[in-house]
Amino acid sequence: MIKELSFRPEDIGNVDDVTSVLSGKSGIASGKLRILRSYIDARHKSDVKICYRVTDEPLTDSSAPVLIHKNKRFNNKNRPVIIGFGPAGMFAGLVLARYGLKPIIIEKGRDVDSRNRDVANYKKTGVIDQSSNIQFGEGGAGTYSDGKLNTGVSSDYKDYIYDVFIKHGAPEDIRYDSHPHVGTDNLVNVVKGIREEIISLGGEVYFEEELKEINLHNYARPARLEGITTDKGYYPTDKLILAIGNSSRDFVRANCNLLGITSKPFSIGVRIEHLRADIDKAMYGFDTALYKNIFAANYKLVVDTGTGNKLYTFCMCPGGEVVPSASFANAVCTNGMSYRGRDGVNSNAALLIPFNPAYESDDPLYGMIFQDMLEMNAFKLAGSTANAPYMTYKDLKTGKSGSSYTTVHPTYAPGVVPCDLRELLPSYMIDTLTEGIALMGKKIRGFDSESAVLTAVETRSSSPVRIPRDKESFQSVCIEGVYPAGEGAGYAGGIMSSAVDGIKCANRLAESVLL
């Protein structure tokens, strides 16, 4: 039995036990009630509804479509190795561990507790640890992008991923919320829990260890994997999952020819910040701070501009902050995050413009080079102090620069400096931003507020390269036994899609060693 329920915000926004209210209205006993979906219907601001779809049907086994080789026998003479412990590497490792294949996982960065301290120090001092930051370390970049599990990817694996997160400490509502959100504060414990389960099943996880060389039996294409060498030693293996993340500059440069790496389109832009209360009121008609059970508003926008370019929002962080996401010294790169409560003063999102490096150069690494150049120029523009350059939308429109913020205070740490972003971004991007924000203001009231703050530069929305792989086996077209996976390899764009791709690679690997 499935029932659709709706409430006024004041009727459910501050209750102590939502399940009891749903049980009472649906007639389903609390012990049997399961929420299938929750969302806010704000089409009519004078009659906003908090909606739930509930049932008394039990959960199905989410592992059935994922662990397709469960209880089968494998030829696991050489243990599989995984490079990277972000979402793709974590879920690949977990699946292989649950099969009994005892993966060895190697992560360049530090464990998440050490990483937290390093990130806090970066925010405070502006001094970056190039091996442990928002890009590198346990959990990957997604740990500091607040665990948004929204994805356009359709997959039977999503329920399994939700179940794994919930088992290790994520809130139950990620299973049914229309905007599933773990929160950076929760993700820290979730990723530790996944790591501990992998180890309990015979896997090994090594931090602060970097892949230096992929060792081959032969160099004719396709070559055959023999093992890998790290800065700590040699690992014999004929199965390697490369879940390197989208910021593995040194690896990409060193292995471009070996892996036949190609360029890939990505996007460039800035972070835009508004007052959270203003966005809430524009989206819902009220300030979500009035209710403990209603979280800050999300939005997702895309517009076509007269420049011929799209402008779209990405990684929207309700009640969040803008964070420093460079992976090397003397560079500024922005991202966004929010905690589980989503109750910060500002809400922010990336404002991005598609960029195809193949239109500019035949060099497969041109996109990465262009990203690095923008990030280094942003650092210089803001005074070479690790502060970020910013501009109000008013100044962007009027052609002025250097104004201080008024209503909206930038959240970026270590700090910000008013600058003219025309000195940083190509003119067509400036024109696209100027027109695009105005068009978005027609969709969300106040989005084009003159006090909105634009902080630069956002370049790491997705990988600028792809490691080619076979469509069926998922193995590298250049090296037999190597499985490029996740965002860094060019096959995903967020936590959920990366986890899905890691599972797919793990299953292809397991299939290749079936007895």
N, C-alpha and C positions, 0 to 999 in steps of 0.2 A: 504494500500500500504506500503510495506517494501522495503527499499533501503539499500544497503551496500556501504559505503563510505570509502575512505582511503586517507591519506595525508602524505607528508613528514614531519618530525618533524619541519623543519624550516618554513613550510607553515601554521602551526596551533599552534605551541608551544608557541608563544608570542602574539597571537591576543587578543584583548580586549573582544570580544564577540564570543565565540565558536558557540553558537546557530545560530547567523547570518551567519556564514561561512557555517554551515551545511545546513541551509535553502537555501542559495544561490546555493550550489552544488546539493542538492536533488530536488529543485523545490517545496518543501513543505513550506508553509507560516510559519513564526516563531511562530505565535500564535497557530498553529496546530501541529507543529513538536514535536515529543516525541522521546527521545533517549532510545532505548531498551538495547543496550550494547555498551561498549567501551573497547578496549584492544589494546595492542601493539604487533604487529607482528615483532619479532626480529630474525626470523630464519636466515635471511641474513643480517649480520651487515652492509654491504655496501648499503643495500636498506631497512632500517627500515621503517615500516608503522604504522601510528596512525590510527586505524580503528574504525568506528562507524556503528552501525545498527540503522536506524531511521524509523519512521512510522508516519502516520497522524491519526492512530487509537487512540481513547481516552483510558484512564486507566479504567480498570474494578474495581468493588467494592471489595477491598481486605478484607473487614470484613465478607463477606458472608461465607467463609469456617471456620471462627474463631468464630463469635458470633452466633453459631448455635441454641442457646436458647433465642435469642433476642425476646422481646415482649411476652415471656411466663411468667407464674405465678409461684412463688416459695414459699415454706414453710420456711421462714427465721426467725423463732422465735429466734434462737441463731445465732448471726452473726459469719461468718467464721473468723478464725484468721490465719495469715500468719507469720511465723518466718523467718526473713531475707529479706532484700531489695536489693538483687542483681538482675541480669536479670530474674531469675526464679520467685522470689518473686514479682518483679515489674510488670511483665506481667501477672502473676496470679492475682495480686491485681487489675490491670487495667481491665482485663476481668470481674472479679467479680463486680467491681464498675460499669462498663458499663451495667451489668445485673441488677443493683440496689440492690445488696446484701450487700453493705456497709461493706467491709472487714476492720478488724483491723490488722494493720501491725506493727510488733515489730522488731526493729533492734538493735542489741547489740552496734554497732558503732554509730558515730556521723553523722549529716547532712553533705552534701558534702562540704560546705564552711568551716566548722570547720575542717573537715577531711583534706582539702587542707593545712590548716595551720599546722596541726599535722604532715602530711607527709613532708612538707617543713622543719619543725623543726627536724624531724628524719634524713633527708638528711644532715642537717647542723651540728647537734650535735651528732648524733648516739644514741640519747636517744629515745626509742620507747614508744609510748602510746599503751598498749596492747589491748585497746578497739577501737582505732582509728588509722588505718594505711593502708597500701596498700591492706591488706587482708580484713579488717573489716570496714564497714561504708556504707553510702548511695551509691548505684550503684554497690556495690560488688567489687571484685578484678578486674573485667573487666574494670572498670572506669580508672584504671591505667595500662591497657594493650592496650590502645589507640583506643579501639572501632573497632578492626578488626572484620568484620562481615562475613568473609570467613567461610564456613562450608561444610562438606561433607554430612550433613543431607539433605535429600530431603523432603520438606514439603510445603504444600499449605499455610502455615502460614507466609512464609518469606516475601511476599509482604506486609502483614499487619504490620509486625514488622518494615520494612523499612518505611512505612507510618507513624507509631507512632513516630519513631525517627525524621523523617523529619518535622512532625507537631510541634515537640518540639525543633527544631533548628538544626538538623543535615543537612549537605549539600545534595542537591538533587541528586548528582551523586552516592550516595550509592545505589540507585535503579538500576543502570545499569553498574557501574564500575566492571571490572572483579576482582578487589581486593578492595571491598568496605571498606572504612576507615573513621571513624567519627573523630578521633583525641581526645586525652585526654582533650585538651582545650575546645572542643565543648561538650564533654560528660557531663561535669560539669553542663551546662545549660540544657541539654537534660533530665538528671535524675531528676533535680529539676522540670522541666515542667511536667514530668509524675507523680511525687508526687503531684503536685498542682492539676492536673486533677483528680486524685483519691480522693483527699480531697474535691474537688468541687462537686463530685458525692456522697458524704456522707461517704466516707471511712475515716479512721484515721490512721496516721503514727506516731509512737512513737520511738524516738531515745534514745540511752544510756539506754536501758532496756534489760535485759537478761532473757531468759527462764531458769527457775530453776527446774520445775517439770511438768511432764505430768500426770494429775489427771484422774483416771479411775473409772468407775462404779464397775468393777470386774476385777480380775486378771487371770481368766481362758482365755486361748487363743482360738479364738481372744478376747482380752479384748475390752471394749467399752469406748470411750473417754467421759469424763465428763467436763473437763476444763483444764486450764493451770495456773500455778503459776509462776510469774516472780519475780524479785527482787523489783518490785514496787507494786505488787498486784495480785489479782486473776481474771481470765476471764472465765466465764462459756461458754463453746462451745462444740459442738459435731462434728465440722469440723475444722481440723487443717492442713494447708500445711506447711511442713517442708522444707524450702528452705535455708538451713543453711550455704551453702558455703563449700568449700573444706578444710577450716582451723579451723573448730569448734572443737578443741581438747577437751575442757572441756565437751561439750555436748556429744560427741561420747563416751568418757570414762564413763560418768555418765549413759548413756542410752544404752550401748552395749547389755546387756542381755535383757532389756525391749523390744527393737526393733529388736532383733535377728540379729544384725549387723554382716556382713561378710567382709572378706578381699577382695580386688580387685586389679588387676594389675595396675601399673602406670609406670612412667618413671623417670629416674634420669640422671643428667648430669651437663652441664656448659653452660654459655653464651659465644658465640664467637662473636668478633667484628672485622670488617674490615673498612677501609675508605669507606665512602659512594660512593665517586667518582670512586673508583676502582671497586666496585660491579656494579655500573651503567654502566661503560665502558665494563665490562665483559659481562653483560646481554644485553645491548642495543647498545654498540659501541660508546656511547657519554655520557657526563656528564649531568645529568638532571638539574643541577643548571643553565644551559644555557637557560632553558625554564620555564616560569611561569605556563604553563598549562600541564606540564608533570612531574609527581611525581617520586620520587626515586624508584629504581627497587626492586621488590619482588623476592624471590626465595623459592622453596620448594624441599628439597632433601631427599633421603633415599638410603642407601647402605647396602649391606650384607658384613660382614667382616669375616675373617678367624677365629675369635674367636667363631663363631656360633651366634653372636649377631648382630642385626641391629643397625645402627646409623641413626637417622633422625633429620631433623630440625623442629622446632615448634615455633609458635608465632613470626614469623620474623618481625622485626621492622625496616623498611627502614628509614634512616636518623633519628634514634632514640637514646635512651640511656638505659643503664642497671640500674635498680632501686632496692632499698632494700625492700624485700618482706617478711621478717620474721614477725611472729605474736606474738612472746614472746621475752623476754629479753635474752641477752647473746647468740644470735643465728644470723647466716648469711644465708640469702636465697635470691637468685637473681630472677629477672623477667626482662622483657623488655617493653618499651613503646615508642611511638613517638607522636608528635603533628601533627595537621592537615597538616602543611606545609611539614612535612617529609624532612626537610632541614638541619638536624644536620650533623656534620662532619662524624660521624660513622653510619654504619648500623650493626644491631646485630640480633642474633637468638639464641634460645635454641638449644643445641646439646644434644639429649636425647637417652638413652639406656633403653629398656623395662625392667621392674623389676616385678616379681611376688612374693609377700610375702608368698604365700601359699607354695612355694617350700622351704622356709626357716623355717617356723614355723606354727603350728596349731592355734596360737593365732590370732584371727581376727584383733587385733590392732597392729600386728607386723610391718606392713608397716608404720603406723603412728609413731611407736616407732623408726624405722630405719630412717625415715625422720628427726625426732627431733634430733637423735644422730648425723647425718651428719651435720645438721645445727649448732649444738653446737660445734662440732669438727672444722668446718670451722671458727667459731668465735675464738676459741683458737689458731688455726693454724696461723691466721693473727694477733695475739698478743693481743686478748681479748679487742679490742678497737672499735668494730663495723665496722672496715674496712673489706674488702673482700679479700680473697686470690686469686691471679691470677698467670698465667704462660703464657709465649709466646709459640706459637706452635714450634718454634725452640728448646726451652728448653725441651719441651715434647718429641720431637723426639730424641734429643741427650742425654737425661738423666741428663741434668744439671738443676740447679734451681737458682733462685735469680737474674736473669738478669732483668735489667730495660727495659721497653718498649721503642721502637724506633719510628717507623713511626706512629703506632696506639696508641693513648692515651686512656686508659680505662675511661669510662664515669661514672662508679659506684660512687655514693656518699653515705656515707661520704668520702670514699677513698679506696685505694687498697694497698696491700702489696705483693711484689713478694714472692712466696712460691713454694714448691714442692708439687704438687697436688697428687703425689703418697702417700703422708702421709695422704691423706684424702679419696680418692676413692679406691675401691677394684681394684686389679691388672687387672682383666679382663675388667673393665671399662676403665682403662688407655689404655690398648692395643686396645680396640675397638675405642676409640677416636683417638689414634695415626694413626691407619690404616684407619679408616673411613674418617678422614679429608683428607688424601692423595687421597682416592678414590673420594671424593667430588671435589677435585681439578681438576680431569679429566672431571668433568661435568661443573664446573664454573672456568674459568681461574683465578688463583690467590687466590682461596678459601683456598688453602694450603700454603699461604704465611707464611714465617717464622715469620713475624711481627704480625700475627693475635694474638689477645689476648683472653685468656680463663679465665673467671672469675667464681668462684665457690661459692656456689653450687646451682644448680637448682633442686628443689625437688617437687614443687607444681604444676606440669603441669596438674594433675588431682587428684581426691580424691583417697586415699588409701583404702577406705571402701565403702560398699554399704548397704543401708537400704532396705531389701527385700520388694517388693510390688506385689500385684496381677496384672497380665498382662492385665486384662480387666477393673477392677474398679480403678486401680492405688492406692488402699488403702494398707496400711501396712498389711502384713500377720499376724502381731501380735496384732495390735490395730485397731479396726473398727473406721473409721472417721479420721484417720491420713493418709495424702498424702505426702510421701517422694518425693521431686522434685529437679531437677536441678543437678548441678555438685557435690555439697556436699553429696547428697544422692546416687551418683554413676550412674546417668542417663544422663549425658551431659558432654561436654568438651569444653566450650567456650561460648561466649556471645549468639550467635545465637541459638545453640542447647539448651542452658539453658532456653532462652526465649520461645522456642518452647515447651519444656517440662513443663514449668510453665503454658502455655496456655492449654496444654492437661490436666494437673491436675485440673486447674480451671474449665474446661468443665465437667470433671468427677464429680467434687464436685457439680457443678450446677445441673447436671443431677440427682444426688442423692436427691435433695430437690425440684424437680419439683412437682407441684400439679397435 
